């Protein structure tokens, strides 16, 4: 079967097709602006958090710095 065809005998495909009506995939302009704003602000927040971790380490607050560092790692940031 070619990649662009759906196997109608597969129950998972029926489930997906039925579920698609539950989602409205169109974004209104305000929601789109919020998402873009969050996306462009995220690197700045990560940078600020890394600076805060360094400042905590220099101030001797190793436990707090490690806690924030582990949260950054959970987000996929090193």
N, C-alpha and C positions, 0 to 999 in steps of 0.2 A: 504494500500500500504506500503510495507517495506521501511525503511529509505533510502536504497541505490538505490531505483528506482526513476526515474524522471517521473513526470506526463506530458506526451506530449500534453495533452489537455489544459494545463495552458499556456496562452500567455506569461507570464513572463519567463518561461523556454525557449520558442522560442527566445525571445529577448536576453536572456543571451547566448544561443547557437550561435546566429548570431553575437553577440558582441565579442565573444572569439577570432575571427580571427583578431580583431583590436589590440590585445595585443601580444607582443612578450615577453613571460615569461622567456626566457633564458637570463641569465646574462653573459656578457663577463667577463673575469678574472679581468680586470681593474675596472669595475663597482663594482664587488663583493668586491674587496679590499677596495674601497672607502667606501662602506656601512659598512664593518666590522670596518674600521678605525673610522668612525663616531660613530658607536655603542660603541666602547671601549673608545672613547674620551668624550662621552656625560656625564657620571658620574663625570668626572674631571671638566668639564665646570660648571655643576650644583654646585659642591662643591666650586669652585672658585667664582661663583656668590653669593652663600650664605655667603662666607667670605667677599665679597665686600659689601653686604647688612649690615652685622654687623659693618664693618669699617665705613660705611656711618652713621649708627645710632650713633656710638660713636663720630663721628665728628660733630654731630648735623645736619646732612643733612637728616632729617626725611622724607621729601617729596620725595627725590630721592630714599631713601631706600624703602619706601612704593611702589613707582612706579615699582621698580625692583622686589619687593616681589610679587606684583600682577601679573606681567608677569610670574614669576615662577609658581604661582598657576594656571594660564591659561594653562601651560604645564603639569599640573597634579603633580607638585612637591610641597611639603608642606614646 
